[in-house]
Amino acid sequence: MKLARTQSAIDHSVNGGERRTADGDLAGAFDSAQFHRAVEQCAVRLRLYLDDPEIKGLDLVEPAVLMKAARELMTTETAGIAPFDGDRLGRIIDLYLSTGIQVHSPGYMGRQFSGTVPLAGLMDLVSSVANQPSSFYEAGQLPNVAERLMAEELTALIGWDTETSTMVTTSGGSMANLTALLAARNRAFPGIWTRGVAGEGGHPAVALSEDAHYSVDRAVGVLGIGAERIVRLPVDDHGRIRPELVGPALDAAERRGLNVFCLVASAGTTSMGAFDPLAELAELTRPRGIWLHVDGAHGASLLVSPAHRRRLDGIAEADSLTWDAHKMLFVPAPCTLLFYRDGTAARGAFRQRASYVFDEEPDIYSAFDSGDKNLECTKRPMIMPLWTLWSVYGPALFARKIDHLCALTAEAHRMLAAEPDFTVLHEPEANILCFRFTPESLADGDLHRLQLAIRNRIRADGRFFISKVDIAGVAALRVVLMNHRIDAGHLALLIAEIRTTGHQVLRDGAARDDKDGIQP
């Protein structure tokens, strides 16, 4: 059996069997012993990085300074292949780790990408060295099997039939949203792939939340539908689509001659972490024959948590779902999962023939191919880190961390609501919270500029990294809690730093800091 022979070869190598290496100048770059030493060097530095207890945000280096430092690390050898320089490699790693966002530090509270479970990074290394593009089974056998296994596990959480639904991996949520819209458009307008939008007749349109991710607007533009054919759906104060206004909005679009073929809902918006009322939206779209796509890039992971999956009630009625594992499933980016309730609809996104990749006579191997369902032909085996974690630790690993982050965000809400000089803008539904620093001394016209100045100064200080978002046209401070090492003590330190920074900005005024624009 092939697997047995492979294991025998591994055992032979480990036990001192003969090694065959390439001859000539290339030998050093491909030498396994040299690679082993390099990995050990990386591992030592990464261990120190992971164990660092210091509160760090972001050391934002001027691009010209970083360019100079990086250029100095480049070999000047051009005539031949430079010999391996372990010191140079070490300095490259140090520069990389020191200038990046410190995602494993308690000071990181600003973005939606996660500090990864370290084992996931190790599997990413294996995938990089093995280099098995996974759009086709023959190129990446285990990645395609792992993709099918994870589809079974996660589709069951969605509530779909695992026999009739399907899942494909894509390089990011933007790609997944675009692909889902393609499938929805091609179902509604079967001839559009061949004849184009002008030749199909009608006016294709998409309905989406006022607070939808910008990638959906971008996808509408890429598809040639046009921004003027986006039907904007009003949201409430928490950023959720108001279902009572969806029907009238769709009726008004129809009177304008628009054919709305897809409604895009959100499960965890980027700005406020809002979850749209999926069950109510499904009741509105299904009778009209409108495809319901859910952008759950951030929030779909709550399905793994028994305590929080109710946030996605109604997801089983959706037609497709985008789910970023590199957010709340804590694996390296990109790793996006795109699900279809009707597996046959996945093939509707792309209608092509290419003899060099698509088999004329499907067999048990090509049945696992995904190249006909996603835009990428060469695609990283991005499922491997997720499947490895799921296989080694089980789903409780993800559920425990999600539960902790949601509870921590609820604690942040309680702490900020108790502070008289802060205004909390919503009750968090997951791990995103928006708020403002609003001292009594603040002039009415300075609310927006003060939040921006606070965020910029805190980022420059380098201890905490938080983000900002505009809500109702006014800037707000935003924390995204992705790190299980954060506790209430760190939140208290952040609140104190925001207050101190805010008062300093107000004291400095426009005379001391023109870019803040705050009145003295």
SEMAR-223636 format. One line per 2 residues: number of its first residue (from 1); their letters; for each residue y, x, z of C-alpha. Coordinates in steps of 0.02 Angstrom, whole numbers, plus 50000, padded with zeros to 5 digits. Last residue first. Layout:
BEGIN
NUM> a> Y,X,Z  ...
REM end
This chain:
BEGIN
520> pq> 53748,49580,51160  53690,49486,51004
518> ig> 53520,49539,50938  53510,49607,50761
516> dk> 53355,49709,50800  53389,49830,50656
514> dd> 53561,49867,50726  53495,49939,50888
512> ra> 53625,50002,51010  53776,49899,50958
510> ag> 53670,49748,50910  53610,49721,51087
508> dr> 53542,49856,51200  53532,49739,51349
506> lv> 53442,49604,51251  53317,49729,51181
504> qh> 53288,49799,51355  53259,49624,51422
502> gt> 53128,49594,51290  53043,49761,51319
500> tr> 53026,49730,51505  52960,49554,51476
498> ie> 52839,49609,51341  52779,49752,51451
496> ai> 52749,49636,51598  52652,49515,51491
494> ll> 52547,49658,51421  52508,49727,51594
492> al> 52456,49554,51652  52341,49537,51502
490> hg> 52263,49706,51541  52228,49649,51719
488> ad> 52154,49486,51655  52020,49583,51562
486> ir> 52000,49670,51394  51836,49765,51371
484> hn> 51762,49620,51269  51879,49662,51126
482> ml> 51925,49534,50993  52072,49446,51079
480> vv> 52196,49397,50945  52370,49396,51019
478> rl> 52522,49323,50933  52709,49334,50965
476> aa> 52811,49200,50880  52938,49205,50740
474> vg> 53028,49045,50692  53002,48952,50528
472> ai> 52898,48812,50605  52783,48948,50669
470> dv> 52809,49122,50598  52677,49247,50651
468> ks> 52679,49407,50752  52552,49538,50798
466> if> 52500,49634,50952  52454,49818,50975
464> fr> 52477,49883,51150  52505,50058,51215
462> gd> 52587,50137,51062  52772,50120,51104
460> ar> 52806,50087,50920  52697,49931,50923
458> ir> 52787,49870,51078  52955,49903,50995
456> nr> 52908,49809,50837  52837,49657,50929
454> ia> 52986,49645,51044  53110,49660,50900
452> lq> 53021,49524,50801  53018,49407,50950
450> lr> 53203,49438,50982  53250,49407,50801
448> hl> 53176,49232,50801  53252,49175,50967
446> dg> 53423,49251,50933  53518,49099,50869
444> da> 53502,49000,51030  53565,49141,51140
442> ls> 53438,49207,51265  53496,49220,51446
440> ep> 53368,49091,51504  53225,49202,51448
438> tf> 53114,49142,51305  52974,49264,51263
436> rf> 52870,49170,51136  52688,49116,51119
434> cl> 52540,49113,51001  52357,49125,51054
432> in> 52202,49167,50953  52029,49177,51033
430> ae> 51958,49002,51008  52042,48832,51018
428> pe> 52196,48900,51106  52317,48775,51183
426> hl> 52478,48785,51085  52653,48859,51083
424> vt> 52660,48946,51251  52841,48974,51304
422> fd> 52878,49123,51417  53021,49148,51542
420> pe> 52951,49027,51671  52780,49116,51679
418> aa> 52639,48998,51728  52606,48951,51547
416> lm> 52581,49136,51509  52443,49156,51638
414> rh> 52354,48995,51592  52357,49037,51406
412> ae> 52293,49213,51440  52151,49136,51540
410> at> 52107,49025,51391  52107,49181,51284
408> la> 51987,49266,51405  51871,49115,51401
406> cl> 51869,49120,51211  51836,49308,51211
404> hd> 51695,49294,51339  51609,49151,51247
402> ik> 51618,49248,51084  51545,49402,51168
400> ra> 51401,49305,51244  51364,49210,51084
398> fl> 51358,49368,50978  51233,49458,51089
396> ap> 51137,49296,51116  51094,49293,50930
394> gy> 50957,49426,50948  50975,49607,51002
392> vs> 50871,49708,50879  50846,49583,50737
390> wl> 51019,49505,50747  51097,49678,50758
388> tw> 50996,49737,50608  51035,49579,50508
386> lp> 51221,49604,50537  51221,49789,50492
384> mi> 51112,49756,50338  51208,49610,50264
382> mp> 51338,49723,50183  51214,49795,50059
380> rk> 51365,49848,49954  51389,49757,49791
378> tc> 51378,49818,49612  51383,49661,49505
376> el> 51520,49579,49606  51581,49406,49559
374> nk> 51444,49313,49651  51309,49186,49609
372> dg> 51223,49262,49456  51209,49431,49542
370> sd> 51120,49352,49690  50942,49406,49650
368> fa> 50802,49344,49764  50718,49239,49631
366> sy> 50723,49396,49523  50577,49464,49623
364> id> 50459,49314,49621  50488,49294,49434
362> pe> 50624,49233,49317  50590,49251,49130
360> ed> 50750,49297,49037  50799,49417,49176
358> fv> 50984,49442,49208  51038,49624,49226
356> ys> 51037,49714,49058  51015,49553,48960
354> ar> 51183,49484,49014  51206,49296,49006
352> qr> 51350,49204,49087  51396,49048,49178
350> fa> 51478,49095,49343  51529,48973,49481
348> gr> 51396,48847,49433  51257,48955,49501
346> aa> 51311,48915,49678  51302,48728,49642
344> tg> 51112,48739,49634  51106,48784,49818
342> dr> 51181,48619,49872  51254,48648,50045
340> yf> 51331,48809,49983  51366,48956,50099
338> ll> 51474,49110,50072  51446,49252,50195
336> tc> 51574,49391,50212  51537,49568,50269
334> pa> 51679,49686,50231  51706,49755,50354
332> pv> 51597,49830,50490  51507,49710,50609
330> fl> 51575,49614,50758  51510,49437,50727
328> mk> 51684,49367,50761  51774,49458,50620
326> ha> 51665,49564,50509  51544,49418,50494
324> dw> 51673,49324,50391  51612,49147,50353
322> tl> 51666,49046,50200  51587,48874,50191
320> sd> 51537,48757,50050  51503,48573,50019
318> ae> 51554,48510,50191  51462,48370,50280
316> ai> 51366,48489,50394  51533,48556,50455
314> gd> 51570,48389,50539  51589,48460,50714
312> lr> 51653,48638,50695  51741,48652,50863
310> rr> 51580,48583,50939  51507,48757,50912
308> ha> 51595,48819,51069  51471,48817,51215
306> ps> 51315,48831,51107  51391,48989,51030
304> vl> 51325,49041,50859  51427,48904,50775
302> ls> 51581,48990,50846  51557,49116,50706
300> ag> 51635,48990,50586  51805,49025,50666
298> ha> 51872,49175,50572  51819,49158,50392
296> gd> 51789,48972,50416  51876,48923,50255
294> vh> 51791,48755,50232  51768,48685,50057
292> lw> 51758,48497,50032  51725,48452,49849
290> ig> 51812,48289,49802  51704,48146,49737
288> rp> 51828,48018,49801  51704,47935,49919
286> rt> 51659,48109,49992  51837,48171,50017
284> le> 51901,48053,50152  51745,48045,50260
282> al> 51728,48234,50243  51906,48253,50308
280> ea> 51864,48150,50462  51711,48255,50500
278> lp> 51805,48418,50470  51951,48387,50588
276> df> 52040,48555,50554  52012,48697,50675
274> ag> 52167,48796,50724  52165,48983,50761
272> ms> 52354,48989,50768  52409,49095,50619
270> tt> 52245,49141,50538  52171,48968,50543
268> ga> 52007,48944,50635  51895,48824,50540
266> sa> 52007,48781,50394  51999,48645,50263
264> vl> 52009,48664,50074  52006,48503,49973
262> cf> 51933,48519,49798  51937,48423,49633
260> vn> 52110,48347,49646  52145,48275,49474
258> lg> 52334,48267,49461  52419,48132,49356
256> rr> 52568,48112,49472  52495,47947,49532
254> ea> 52337,48042,49579  52439,48163,49684
252> ad> 52520,48017,49777  52348,47945,49813
250> la> 52289,48114,49879  52440,48128,49994
248> pg> 52417,47948,50054  52235,47984,50097
246> vl> 52274,48148,50185  52409,48079,50300
244> ep> 52293,48001,50429  52189,48161,50427
242> ri> 52330,48268,50500  52275,48445,50456
240> rg> 52276,48557,50610  52414,48683,50651
238> hd> 52430,48638,50835  52594,48546,50811
236> dv> 52513,48438,50677  52481,48484,50496
234> pl> 52538,48409,50331  52428,48428,50176
232> rv> 52503,48523,50029  52437,48468,49859
230> ir> 52432,48624,49751  52466,48583,49569
228> ea> 52637,48665,49566  52554,48828,49619
226> gi> 52461,48837,49454  52282,48799,49403
224> gl> 52258,48965,49316  52104,49010,49419
222> vg> 52192,49166,49482  52339,49060,49542
220> va> 52226,48941,49638  52137,49092,49711
218> rd> 52303,49163,49772  52347,49000,49858
216> vs> 52176,49007,49942  52201,49190,49989
214> yh> 52363,49142,50078  52263,49064,50219
212> ad> 52295,48879,50244  52438,48824,50359
210> es> 52511,48689,50247  52331,48634,50229
208> la> 52249,48619,50061  52227,48505,49913
206> va> 52179,48580,49745  52227,48519,49571
204> ph> 52152,48510,49397  52264,48417,49273
202> gg> 52165,48320,49145  52098,48386,48982
200> eg> 51967,48520,48962  52044,48620,48820
198> av> 52200,48672,48914  52101,48731,49065
196> gr> 51983,48840,48965  51861,48789,48829
194> tw> 51705,48881,48885  51720,48891,49075
192> ig> 51819,48728,49075  51679,48626,48999
190> pf> 51600,48565,49160  51764,48511,49240
188> ar> 51722,48441,49413  51571,48555,49438
186> nr> 51663,48702,49362  51810,48677,49479
184> aa> 51701,48669,49635  51603,48825,49586
182> ll> 51763,48919,49548  51840,48860,49711
180> at> 51689,48929,49804  51706,49097,49715
178> ln> 51891,49111,49756  51861,49069,49938
176> am> 51722,49198,49948  51826,49333,49866
174> sg> 51969,49302,49988  51846,49301,50132
172> gs> 51787,49477,50098  51668,49573,49986
170> tt> 51540,49436,49957  51370,49391,50028
168> vm> 51275,49244,49956  51203,49092,50045
166> ts> 51098,48946,49985  51057,48765,50026
164> te> 50902,48669,49968  50763,48743,50075
162> td> 50870,48784,50227  50924,48603,50241
160> wg> 51098,48607,50316  51151,48594,50498
158> il> 51273,48738,50503  51164,48822,50635
156> at> 51012,48803,50522  51112,48885,50384
154> le> 51138,49034,50499  50957,49079,50530
152> ea> 50891,49038,50357  51035,49129,50272
150> ml> 51004,49278,50386  50826,49287,50321
148> re> 50878,49271,50139  51008,49409,50160
146> av> 50879,49518,50247  50762,49495,50098
144> np> 50902,49546,49980  50949,49695,50089
142> lq> 50764,49744,50100  50741,49753,49911
140> ga> 50904,49831,49856  50904,49885,49674
138> ey> 50751,49783,49620  50817,49632,49713
136> fs> 50983,49622,49624  51157,49601,49696
134> sp> 51114,49725,49833  51175,49895,49782
132> qn> 51059,50018,49870  51152,50176,49919
130> av> 51026,50258,50038  51166,50366,50109
128> ss> 51292,50224,50124  51162,50101,50189
126> vl> 51106,50222,50324  51287,50247,50376
124> dm> 51313,50058,50383  51159,50050,50493
122> lg> 51243,50169,50614  51402,50066,50610
120> al> 51305,49911,50658  51229,50006,50804
118> pv> 51404,50033,50871  51441,49846,50890
116> tg> 51603,49841,50793  51780,49831,50859
114> sf> 51837,49681,50765  51948,49627,50625
112> qr> 52060,49482,50672  52217,49578,50717
110> gm> 52335,49609,50860  52255,49626,51030
108> yg> 52208,49811,51036  52266,49882,51203
106> ps> 52095,49859,51280  52035,49995,51160
104> hv> 51887,49977,51041  51996,49927,50893
102> qi> 52111,50076,50912  52210,50047,50751
100> gt> 52192,50208,50652  52291,50369,50666
98> sl> 52185,50455,50799  52015,50412,50724
96> yl> 52056,50473,50548  52144,50631,50608
94> di> 51998,50676,50721  51873,50644,50581
92> ir> 51970,50755,50460  51986,50890,50595
90> gl> 51799,50889,50624  51763,50900,50438
88> rd> 51878,51051,50422  51792,51135,50569
86> gd> 51622,51103,50491  51671,51190,50329
84> fp> 51540,51169,50194  51560,51297,50057
82> ai> 51684,51255,49918  51609,51206,49751
80> ga> 51683,51315,49615  51845,51359,49528
78> te> 51954,51236,49625  51952,51295,49806
76> tt> 52113,51246,49894  52017,51135,50014
74> ml> 52105,50980,50077  52149,50974,50263
72> er> 52329,51025,50233  52349,50875,50119
70> aa> 52302,50759,50262  52435,50829,50378
68> km> 52567,50822,50242  52522,50645,50193
66> lv> 52525,50594,50376  52702,50660,50395
64> ap> 52759,50576,50235  52680,50412,50287
62> ev> 52771,50407,50455  52641,50393,50592
60> ld> 52611,50228,50683  52510,50275,50837
58> lg> 52435,50104,50867  52382,50016,51027
56> ki> 52300,50119,51161  52247,50082,51340
54> ep> 52145,50234,51393  51961,50211,51436
52> dd> 51896,50325,51297  51707,50297,51291
50> ly> 51702,50237,51111  51809,50380,51045
48> lr> 51714,50510,51147  51552,50442,51073
46> lr> 51629,50442,50900  51673,50626,50916
44> va> 51499,50676,50970  51420,50567,50835
42> cq> 51525,50644,50697  51470,50820,50742
40> ev> 51290,50763,50755  51305,50684,50583
38> ar> 51374,50847,50513  51228,50945,50585
36> hf> 51104,50824,50508  51193,50834,50340
34> qa> 51176,51024,50344  50990,51004,50376
32> sd> 50978,50876,50235  51056,50989,50103
30> fa> 51147,50886,49971  51314,50976,49975
28> ga> 51228,51143,50001  51108,51126,49855
26> ld> 51240,51085,49725  51283,51266,49692
24> gd> 51111,51307,49625  50939,51239,49665
22> at> 50899,51068,49739  50792,51058,49894
20> rr> 50607,51031,49923  50547,51020,50101
18> eg> 50372,51062,50158  50300,50961,50302
16> gn> 50358,50994,50478  50302,50843,50578
14> vs> 50456,50739,50535  50428,50765,50349
12> hd> 50244,50715,50357  50284,50563,50463
10> ia> 50414,50504,50337  50292,50530,50193
8> sq> 50158,50431,50285  50283,50290,50314
6> tr> 50317,50280,50128  50131,50280,50087
4> al> 50104,50136,50208  50246,50037,50130
2> km> 50175,50064,49956  50000,50000,50000
REM end
